[in-house]
Amino acid sequence: MIVGAVRESFPGERRVALTPGVIRLLKRIASEVLVEAGAGVLAGFEDRAYIEQGAELVSREEVFRRADIIVQVRGYGANPGAGREDLKYLRTGQVLIGLLEPIANPEAALELAGTGVTAFGMELLPRISRAQAMDVLSSQATVVGYKAALLAAEALPKLFPMLITAAGTVTPAKVFVIGVGVAGLQAIATARRLGAVVTAYDVRPAAKAEAESVGARFIELGLESAEVEAGGGYARPMGEEFYRRQRELLGRVVAEHDVVITAAQVLGRRAPVLVTAEMVGRMRPGSVLVDLAAERGGNCELTVPGETVEIGGVKVIGPVNLASTVAYDASQRYARNITNFILHVFGRREGPDFSDEITRETLLTYRGEVVNPKVRELLGLPPAVPEGVG
């Protein structure tokens, strides 16, 4: 078995799917590990570091030609533009593993299936305890939440911590985090370490204990219900009336804070709008809003993905691909997740066990067909599974 990693082609992407530290782990089951020359440079990993660990540096075309398993951060689907160039290299029986955005972009899954490749979408990984070491969404969200707090601290024209000086006392900044998933929790923890007073909100009842465990005060609006929680810890999409009532209740809380960090997302769907233009208008001049859902349309009505806009003295920051801005550590976490996944799925002498929940749920395409039930439903396909999977 030969495993290969290529340089990411998504615009601005600095991460790499394999780092030097995982090469020897992969060699437990792989006869060779191929890496495209220069693939790790933008993340801080020189070619010689891969060579020292036993990898072979080759061209992009040779990685695709020789490797049995191709690993990427953003495969086709998550990289619909430049990623299309890779389709011509994929072949029947080859394995592709990475972020593939099959829920948001199911048509790309059809194109992948047409190449004959066996594709595993890491977004589809079940949120179960034995899969935690493979959970790329959580590992990358940790980086995103950390960076969000730093962006807010840099943009805010006041200090985060309370300071007692000869010139007087500086009161701590007040930070409000909406959406207490992995990114939200890390944003809370980082803002707390910087000295801010942090308040948090989430529609999921279980989020209260999680937010309080990292030092936030949790507010309850009376809308929290177990019914809004989908499987795996995600919130399910709700009706517009629910979001309207939520915005109404959140308005006063948002206005009381110096910083608002929004991190409310529904897997593969457009993010719900939780902060309206009117709510931003009620924030004090100098306040900052960091919208971590910018790539999914934004939790704030005024968010512009990839830009910082200022309205009435309030900065609305819409960062995209934040994990890539901390590429060194984000890549190491991602590479370890991917390696654990490869060892789990392909570490058996008899081959993948398609009855295993982790293998079955992440399998996107197989033998020329889209096989994931959720994606088949989005494509309007019957819930048939090709022979050999089940």
VEXDREN-2710 file (C-alpha; in Angstrom, 1 decimal):
% VEXDREN-2710
k/r/px/py/pz
1/MET/0.0/0.0/0.0
2/ILE/1.3/3.5/-1.0
3/VAL/0.0/6.6/0.7
4/GLY/0.4/10.0/-0.9
5/ALA/-0.2/13.7/-0.1
6/VAL/-0.2/16.6/-2.5
7/ARG/0.2/20.4/-2.1
8/GLU/-3.2/22.0/-1.5
9/SER/-4.5/24.0/-4.4
10/PHE/-7.4/25.9/-2.7
11/PRO/-6.6/29.7/-2.9
12/GLY/-4.9/30.8/0.3
13/GLU/-4.7/27.3/1.8
14/ARG/-1.5/26.8/3.8
15/ARG/-2.2/23.5/5.5
16/VAL/-0.9/20.2/4.4
17/ALA/-2.6/16.8/4.9
18/LEU/0.5/14.9/6.1
19/THR/3.3/16.3/8.3
20/PRO/6.7/14.7/8.9
21/GLY/5.7/13.5/12.3
22/VAL/3.1/11.0/11.0
23/ILE/5.3/9.3/8.3
24/ARG/6.7/6.6/10.5
25/LEU/3.2/5.9/11.9
26/LEU/1.8/5.4/8.4
27/LYS/4.7/3.1/7.5
28/ARG/3.2/0.6/9.9
29/ILE/0.8/-0.4/7.1
30/ALA/2.2/1.6/4.1
31/SER/5.2/0.3/2.0
32/GLU/5.8/3.9/0.8
33/VAL/4.7/7.4/1.7
34/LEU/4.8/9.9/-1.2
35/VAL/4.7/13.7/-0.7
36/GLU/4.6/16.3/-3.5
37/ALA/7.7/18.4/-3.3
38/GLY/7.0/21.6/-1.5
39/ALA/3.7/20.5/-0.1
40/GLY/4.4/21.4/3.5
41/VAL/6.5/24.5/3.0
42/LEU/3.7/27.0/3.6
43/ALA/2.8/25.2/6.8
44/GLY/6.4/25.3/8.1
45/PHE/7.5/21.8/7.1
46/GLU/10.6/21.6/4.8
47/ASP/11.0/18.9/2.2
48/ARG/14.1/17.5/4.1
49/ALA/12.0/16.9/7.2
50/TYR/9.8/14.5/5.2
51/ILE/12.8/12.8/3.7
52/GLU/14.4/12.3/7.1
53/GLN/11.3/10.5/8.3
54/GLY/11.3/8.2/5.3
55/ALA/8.9/9.8/2.8
56/GLU/9.7/10.1/-0.9
57/LEU/9.4/13.5/-2.6
58/VAL/7.9/13.4/-6.1
59/SER/5.8/15.5/-8.5
60/ARG/2.1/16.0/-8.1
61/GLU/1.4/13.8/-11.1
62/GLU/3.5/11.0/-9.7
63/VAL/1.7/11.1/-6.3
64/PHE/-1.6/10.5/-8.1
65/ARG/-0.1/7.9/-10.4
66/ARG/1.5/5.7/-7.8
67/ALA/-0.4/6.2/-4.6
68/ASP/-3.2/3.8/-3.6
69/ILE/-4.5/6.3/-1.0
70/ILE/-4.5/10.1/-1.6
71/VAL/-5.0/12.4/1.4
72/GLN/-5.9/16.0/1.1
73/VAL/-7.1/18.8/3.4
74/ARG/-9.6/20.1/0.8
75/GLY/-10.4/17.5/-1.8
76/TYR/-12.8/18.1/-4.7
77/GLY/-16.1/19.4/-3.3
78/ALA/-14.3/21.5/-0.7
79/ASN/-12.2/22.9/-3.5
80/PRO/-14.6/23.1/-6.4
81/GLY/-12.5/25.5/-8.4
82/ALA/-8.8/24.4/-8.6
83/GLY/-9.7/20.9/-7.3
84/ARG/-11.4/20.1/-10.5
85/GLU/-7.9/19.6/-12.0
86/ASP/-7.3/16.6/-9.8
87/LEU/-10.3/14.7/-11.2
88/LYS/-8.3/13.7/-14.3
89/TYR/-5.7/12.0/-12.1
90/LEU/-8.1/9.9/-10.0
91/ARG/-8.7/6.3/-11.0
92/THR/-10.9/3.3/-10.3
93/GLY/-10.0/1.6/-7.0
94/GLN/-7.9/4.5/-5.7
95/VAL/-8.8/5.9/-2.3
96/LEU/-9.3/9.6/-1.6
97/ILE/-9.6/10.9/2.0
98/GLY/-10.2/14.5/3.1
99/LEU/-12.7/17.2/3.5
100/LEU/-15.0/16.9/0.5
101/GLU/-18.1/19.0/1.5
102/PRO/-20.6/16.4/0.4
103/ILE/-23.6/17.9/2.2
104/ALA/-23.0/21.4/0.9
105/ASN/-21.9/20.3/-2.5
106/PRO/-23.4/16.9/-3.3
107/GLU/-23.0/17.3/-7.1
108/ALA/-19.3/17.1/-6.6
109/ALA/-19.7/13.7/-5.0
110/LEU/-21.4/12.5/-8.3
111/GLU/-18.3/13.6/-10.2
112/LEU/-16.0/11.9/-7.8
113/ALA/-18.0/8.7/-8.2
114/GLY/-17.6/9.0/-11.9
115/THR/-13.9/8.7/-11.6
116/GLY/-14.3/5.3/-9.9
117/VAL/-12.4/6.5/-6.8
118/THR/-13.4/5.3/-3.3
119/ALA/-13.8/8.5/-1.4
120/PHE/-14.1/9.1/2.4
121/GLY/-15.5/12.5/3.5
122/MET/-14.1/13.3/6.9
123/GLU/-17.0/15.7/7.6
124/LEU/-19.2/12.6/7.8
125/LEU/-17.3/11.1/10.7
126/PRO/-19.7/10.0/13.4
127/ARG/-19.4/11.9/16.7
128/ILE/-18.7/8.9/18.8
129/SER/-16.0/8.4/21.5
130/ARG/-13.8/6.0/19.5
131/ALA/-13.7/8.4/16.6
132/GLN/-12.5/11.4/18.5
133/ALA/-8.9/10.8/17.5
134/MET/-9.9/11.1/13.9
135/ASP/-12.2/14.1/14.2
136/VAL/-10.8/16.7/11.8
137/LEU/-13.7/19.1/12.3
138/SER/-13.1/19.4/16.0
139/SER/-9.3/19.6/15.7
140/GLN/-9.6/22.5/13.2
141/ALA/-12.4/24.2/15.1
142/THR/-10.1/24.4/18.1
143/VAL/-7.6/26.4/16.1
144/VAL/-10.4/28.6/14.7
145/GLY/-11.9/29.4/18.1
146/TYR/-8.4/30.3/19.5
147/LYS/-7.7/32.6/16.5
148/ALA/-11.1/34.3/16.7
149/ALA/-10.4/35.6/20.2
150/LEU/-7.1/36.9/19.1
151/LEU/-8.7/38.7/16.1
152/ALA/-11.2/40.3/18.4
153/ALA/-8.6/41.4/20.9
154/GLU/-6.5/43.0/18.1
155/ALA/-9.5/44.8/16.6
156/LEU/-11.0/46.1/19.9
157/PRO/-9.7/49.6/20.9
158/LYS/-9.5/48.6/24.6
159/LEU/-7.7/46.0/26.6
160/PHE/-9.2/42.6/27.4
161/PRO/-8.0/42.2/31.0
162/MET/-8.7/44.3/34.1
163/LEU/-5.7/46.4/35.1
164/ILE/-5.2/48.4/38.2
165/THR/-2.7/51.1/37.6
166/ALA/-1.6/54.4/39.1
167/ALA/-3.6/56.1/36.4
168/GLY/-6.8/54.3/37.4
169/THR/-8.5/50.9/36.9
170/VAL/-9.1/49.4/33.5
171/THR/-12.3/47.4/33.4
172/PRO/-12.2/44.1/31.6
173/ALA/-13.7/43.7/28.2
174/LYS/-17.0/41.9/27.9
175/VAL/-17.1/39.1/25.3
176/PHE/-20.3/37.3/24.2
177/VAL/-19.9/34.0/22.4
178/ILE/-22.9/32.7/20.5
179/GLY/-22.6/29.0/19.6
180/VAL/-20.9/26.7/22.1
181/GLY/-19.4/24.1/19.9
182/VAL/-15.7/23.2/19.7
183/ALA/-14.8/26.6/18.2
184/GLY/-17.0/28.5/20.6
185/LEU/-15.6/26.7/23.6
186/GLN/-12.0/27.5/22.5
187/ALA/-13.0/31.2/21.9
188/ILE/-14.4/31.3/25.4
189/ALA/-11.3/29.7/26.9
190/THR/-8.9/32.0/25.0
191/ALA/-10.8/35.2/25.8
192/ARG/-10.8/34.2/29.4
193/ARG/-7.1/33.6/29.4
194/LEU/-6.7/37.1/27.9
195/GLY/-8.6/38.4/30.9
196/ALA/-12.1/39.2/29.4
197/VAL/-15.4/38.5/31.1
198/VAL/-17.2/36.0/28.9
199/THR/-20.9/35.3/28.5
200/ALA/-22.1/32.5/26.2
201/TYR/-25.3/31.2/24.6
202/ASP/-26.4/28.1/22.7
203/VAL/-29.7/26.6/21.9
204/ARG/-28.5/23.2/23.0
205/PRO/-29.3/22.6/26.7
206/ALA/-26.1/20.5/27.1
207/ALA/-24.0/23.6/26.1
208/LYS/-24.6/25.3/29.5
209/ALA/-22.4/22.9/31.5
210/GLU/-19.7/23.0/28.7
211/ALA/-19.6/26.8/28.6
212/GLU/-19.4/27.1/32.4
213/SER/-16.6/24.5/32.5
214/VAL/-14.3/26.9/30.6
215/GLY/-15.3/30.0/32.7
216/ALA/-18.2/31.5/30.8
217/ARG/-21.5/32.7/32.3
218/PHE/-24.3/31.0/30.3
219/ILE/-27.5/32.9/29.5
220/GLU/-30.8/31.2/28.9
221/LEU/-33.4/32.7/26.7
222/GLY/-36.1/30.1/27.3
223/LEU/-35.7/28.7/23.7
224/GLU/-33.3/25.9/24.7
225/SER/-34.6/22.5/23.9
226/ALA/-33.2/19.0/23.3
227/GLU/-35.3/19.0/20.1
228/VAL/-32.9/21.4/18.4
229/GLU/-29.9/19.1/18.8
230/ALA/-29.2/16.8/15.9
231/GLY/-27.1/13.7/16.1
232/GLY/-23.4/14.2/16.9
233/GLY/-23.7/17.4/18.9
234/TYR/-24.8/19.6/16.0
235/ALA/-27.8/21.9/16.0
236/ARG/-30.5/21.0/13.5
237/PRO/-31.9/23.8/11.2
238/MET/-35.0/25.5/12.7
239/GLY/-37.8/27.5/11.2
240/GLU/-37.7/31.2/10.6
241/GLU/-40.1/31.9/13.5
242/PHE/-37.7/30.3/15.9
243/TYR/-34.8/32.4/14.6
244/ARG/-36.9/35.6/14.7
245/ARG/-37.7/35.0/18.4
246/GLN/-34.1/34.2/19.1
247/ARG/-32.9/37.4/17.5
248/GLU/-35.4/39.4/19.4
249/LEU/-34.1/38.0/22.7
250/LEU/-30.5/38.2/21.8
251/GLY/-30.6/41.9/20.8
252/ARG/-30.3/43.3/24.3
253/VAL/-27.5/40.9/25.3
254/VAL/-25.5/41.7/22.1
255/ALA/-25.7/45.5/22.8
256/GLU/-24.2/45.0/26.3
257/HIS/-20.9/43.5/25.1
258/ASP/-17.7/44.9/23.6
259/VAL/-17.1/41.8/21.5
260/VAL/-19.4/39.3/20.0
261/ILE/-18.1/36.1/18.5
262/THR/-20.6/34.0/16.6
263/ALA/-20.0/30.4/15.9
264/ALA/-23.4/28.9/15.2
265/GLN/-23.4/26.5/12.3
266/VAL/-25.5/23.7/10.9
267/LEU/-23.4/21.0/9.2
268/GLY/-23.3/21.5/5.5
269/ARG/-26.0/24.2/5.5
270/ARG/-26.2/27.9/5.3
271/ALA/-25.6/29.4/8.7
272/PRO/-28.6/31.0/10.5
273/VAL/-28.7/34.8/10.8
274/LEU/-28.7/35.5/14.5
275/VAL/-27.4/39.1/14.5
276/THR/-29.3/41.6/12.4
277/ALA/-28.1/45.0/11.1
278/GLU/-30.4/46.6/13.7
279/MET/-28.7/44.7/16.5
280/VAL/-25.3/45.8/15.2
281/GLY/-26.6/49.4/15.2
282/ARG/-27.3/49.1/18.9
283/MET/-23.7/48.1/19.8
284/ARG/-21.4/50.7/21.1
285/PRO/-18.9/52.4/18.7
286/GLY/-15.6/50.6/18.9
287/SER/-17.3/47.2/19.5
288/VAL/-16.2/44.2/17.4
289/LEU/-18.1/41.2/16.0
290/VAL/-16.2/38.2/14.7
291/ASP/-18.4/35.9/12.5
292/LEU/-16.9/32.4/12.4
293/ALA/-19.8/31.3/10.1
294/ALA/-18.8/33.8/7.4
295/GLU/-18.0/30.9/4.9
296/ARG/-21.5/29.6/5.4
297/GLY/-23.2/32.9/4.7
298/GLY/-22.6/34.4/8.2
299/ASN/-24.5/34.6/11.5
300/CYS/-24.5/38.3/11.1
301/GLU/-26.6/40.0/8.5
302/LEU/-23.8/42.5/7.7
303/THR/-20.9/40.0/7.4
304/VAL/-18.9/40.1/4.2
305/PRO/-16.8/36.8/3.9
306/GLY/-13.1/37.6/3.9
307/GLU/-13.5/41.2/4.8
308/THR/-13.8/43.6/7.7
309/VAL/-16.6/46.2/7.4
310/GLU/-17.2/49.0/9.8
311/ILE/-20.8/50.2/10.4
312/GLY/-21.5/53.0/12.8
313/GLY/-18.1/52.5/14.4
314/VAL/-18.6/48.7/14.9
315/LYS/-16.2/46.4/13.1
316/VAL/-17.8/43.2/11.6
317/ILE/-15.0/40.7/10.8
318/GLY/-15.8/37.8/8.4
319/PRO/-12.8/35.6/8.5
320/VAL/-12.5/32.7/6.1
321/ASN/-10.3/29.6/6.4
322/LEU/-9.0/30.7/9.8
323/ALA/-7.4/27.4/10.5
324/SER/-5.0/28.0/7.6
325/THR/-3.6/31.1/9.3
326/VAL/-2.2/28.8/12.0
327/ALA/-1.1/26.2/9.5
328/TYR/1.7/24.6/11.4
329/ASP/-0.4/23.4/14.3
330/ALA/-3.5/23.0/12.3
331/SER/-1.7/20.7/9.9
332/GLN/-0.2/18.6/12.7
333/ARG/-3.6/18.0/14.2
334/TYR/-5.2/17.3/10.8
335/ALA/-2.4/14.9/9.8
336/ARG/-2.7/12.9/13.1
337/ASN/-6.5/12.7/12.6
338/ILE/-6.0/11.4/9.0
339/THR/-3.3/8.9/10.1
340/ASN/-5.5/7.5/12.8
341/PHE/-8.3/7.1/10.3
342/ILE/-6.1/5.3/7.8
343/LEU/-4.8/3.0/10.4
344/HIS/-8.3/2.3/11.6
345/VAL/-9.9/1.6/8.2
346/PHE/-6.9/0.0/6.3
347/GLY/-5.0/-1.5/9.1
348/ARG/-6.8/-4.8/8.9
349/ARG/-5.2/-7.6/6.8
350/GLU/-8.6/-8.5/5.2
351/GLY/-9.3/-4.9/4.2
352/PRO/-11.9/-2.3/5.3
353/ASP/-14.8/-3.4/7.4
354/PHE/-17.8/-1.7/5.9
355/SER/-20.0/-2.8/8.8
356/ASP/-17.9/-0.6/11.1
357/GLU/-19.7/2.6/11.9
358/ILE/-16.7/4.9/11.3
359/THR/-15.9/3.3/7.9
360/ARG/-19.5/3.0/6.8
361/GLU/-20.5/6.6/7.7
362/THR/-17.5/8.3/6.1
363/LEU/-17.7/6.3/2.9
364/LEU/-18.9/8.7/0.2
365/THR/-18.3/7.0/-3.1
366/TYR/-17.7/3.3/-4.0
367/ARG/-17.6/1.3/-7.2
368/GLY/-18.7/4.3/-9.3
369/GLU/-21.7/5.3/-7.1
370/VAL/-22.4/7.8/-4.3
371/VAL/-23.2/5.5/-1.3
372/ASN/-23.7/7.8/1.6
373/PRO/-27.4/7.8/2.5
374/LYS/-27.6/11.5/3.4
375/VAL/-25.9/12.6/0.2
376/ARG/-27.9/10.2/-2.0
377/GLU/-31.1/11.8/-0.5
378/LEU/-29.8/15.3/-1.3
379/LEU/-29.2/14.1/-4.9
380/GLY/-32.6/12.6/-5.1
381/LEU/-31.3/9.1/-5.5
382/PRO/-33.0/6.0/-4.1
383/PRO/-31.5/4.6/-0.8
384/ALA/-29.7/1.8/-2.6
385/VAL/-26.2/0.6/-1.6
386/PRO/-24.0/-1.1/-4.2
387/GLU/-23.0/-4.7/-3.7
388/GLY/-20.0/-5.1/-1.3
389/VAL/-21.1/-2.3/1.2
390/GLY/-23.3/-3.0/4.1
END
